């Protein structure tokens, strides 16, 4: 047979396998759940959870032992801030503590009885802040509000005391060196804007791997010998199997990927600064890396459900290894190394930087290169494991044939 | 059970791996020495001392100097630095001439934790920079240190970080996510072990061993698993609270009660999920999706009180949410169990959920045929 014929028959076989795989994906509800339903619904759920972005009006309780004009001014200013709401005044610390223990308040502001006296004597006064540390965002709100309000009141007092003549002089005396903090890329500090892009990329990888694993598990269970490769003349070569199958997954996830990266951020108006071509250049290697990674993993599982037990629990560690919840520079070297095995690490890093931080493709070349390397590596591994599966299937077929001929 | 390696992996190996992962990942407690950059166009002793001071902070480490803001921003986008300090030309001159110069600090809040930590460092050095000038002037005029402090900072904040004085992120995140992952495995293994009976058609034998009494059969099956889970969770509690020394105010009895609640509530949910959909694949899918969602719905990172009203009610459907609340109220803060009665009752409720579906499970075991 000429090389030309071999190529033609290879393409025909790959197309046949592709069709079989497509049919199976849409017939099998387990696969359908992970290929279609979860990628459609989950991002919406997560976006809904984090859509409020920030926590305002954290309830706190005030114990004012001072009862002076100054202490009341302080409480008014604390209450007027965006992040904190004064729930009530408590008579003493015990009462305040009981309000915290009943989860009605998240912190206590305690103003000691000598607060105003000390300030009027030109001594340093104290505002005690007690925070329930179980919620970091609540702690941040309570503490930062206290810092801002006391700094503001302090500056007002300095101005009165400084004995300058003009307003400008007073301002300079209170703050000789002015500073400005500029939060960039997520100026309101929104939780959704920060976590959703990485979650989207993780959903992409995890559902794809779970779906491929389930599909492979089904094939094995249907086969008499637990083979991944069915006995059919079209399944005659490694490359046609790998190409045929991956083509099916790539097709489905090209659509899903577009939905995850383009539609979802826009539905919830999250930051979306990525440009079309740049996104395409990232998603192609990411998709390939994920598909071949999934096909490699799918060869490891004997029963279809096992892939769920294997893959689901690593979702959370994977999210942490992306390095947004916990800064990448603080991840220990061992885990950095482990994280290189998973496409999501690089995919999510690059996507967050392009989508949320407006980086261009040139800024994420390291990640994109890593994804291409992963795609090539997992493609190689997939071919190896499918080669092994193919030999197993042939051996089983030969044995079955021998058994049949012997029986005759 | 011993013949299937999945049990060994999911009941021992993976949970321990997850435990090691989270506790070692956040071993530092607070991220230290995060890379920051500097755009110093002033380049005087004053600006350099400011930079040195920034470098001296626990969280920040000055790794690079840039010649322009645009270049520094690009470095953030390339992930080389997380924030940068911009000192414009003439800052020192203006400072000495009392023209109130302005320095700026740009930090990347696309990563909230590192961003807000670095912001705190900046605020401190900027305030110190301001105070330094005032301090020098006042000292020259002959004020005492107390007078200077009272002038520069009239109201001091006395901060009490109750229960976590070091702002240790490890003890704050690991104590929710590790139990969350354990619950995930308990959910899945509970449904899996019932489903495998169905899949390999051993359900009838299993019921026969208990004289066809489904309640006995379920208790027998899950009590053994519960013992393994409990051993694992006790080991985890011992590891984090005794060896790693996470702060907690709860008693040992409370920790034991919490572990028992965690295991039984999660098993209850897993069995219930299988009872609702007596198919291995569907119940496993539901369990895994529920467990992954519960990490967010527990409300430890983004608080439940900040979510929409409907979600606040939905959070009651997640055992991990109740676990987190009981842990937070009774162990972390050491308040009496009475304050968490609702969540305690809810966890008992989850334990009793299988009651509604035992007959359905029995029926499934006796009559259903596994369809792949």
Interface residues (C-beta under 8 A of the other chain):
Chain A: X29 X30 X33 X34 X38 X42 X45 X46 X48 X49 X50 X51 X52 X54 X55 X56 X58 X74 X100 X101 X102 X103 X119 X122 X123 X124 X125 X126 X127 X128 X129 X130 X131 X132 X133 X134 X135 X136 X137 X138 X139 X140 X143 X146 X147 X150 X151 X153 X154 X157 X158 X161 X171 X172 X173 X175 X176 X177 X178 X179 X180 X181 X182 X183 X184 X185 X186 X187 X189 X191 X193 X194 X195 X214 X218 X221 X222 X303 X304 X305 X306 X308 X309 X310 X312 X313 X315 X316 X317 X320 X323 X324 X325 X326 X327 X328 X329 X330 X331 X332 X334 X335 X349 X352 X353 X356 X357 X358 X359 X360 X363 X364
Chain B: X6 X9 X10 X14 X18 X21 X22 X24 X25 X26 X27 X28 X31 X32 X33 X34 X35 X73 X74 X76 X77 X78 X79 X82 X91 X95 X98 X99 X100 X101 X102 X103 X104 X105 X106 X107 X108 X109 X110 X111 X112 X113 X114 X115 X116 X119 X122 X123 X126 X127 X129 X130 X133 X134 X146 X147 X149 X150 X151 X152 X153 X154 X155 X156 X157 X158 X159 X160 X161 X162 X163 X164 X167 X169 X172 X177 X180 X181 X184 X185 X188 X189 X192 X195 X199 X280 X281 X282 X284 X285 X288 X289 X291 X292 X293 X295 X296 X297 X299 X300 X301 X302 X303 X305 X306 X307 X308 X311 X325 X328 X329 X332 X333 X335 X336 X339 X372
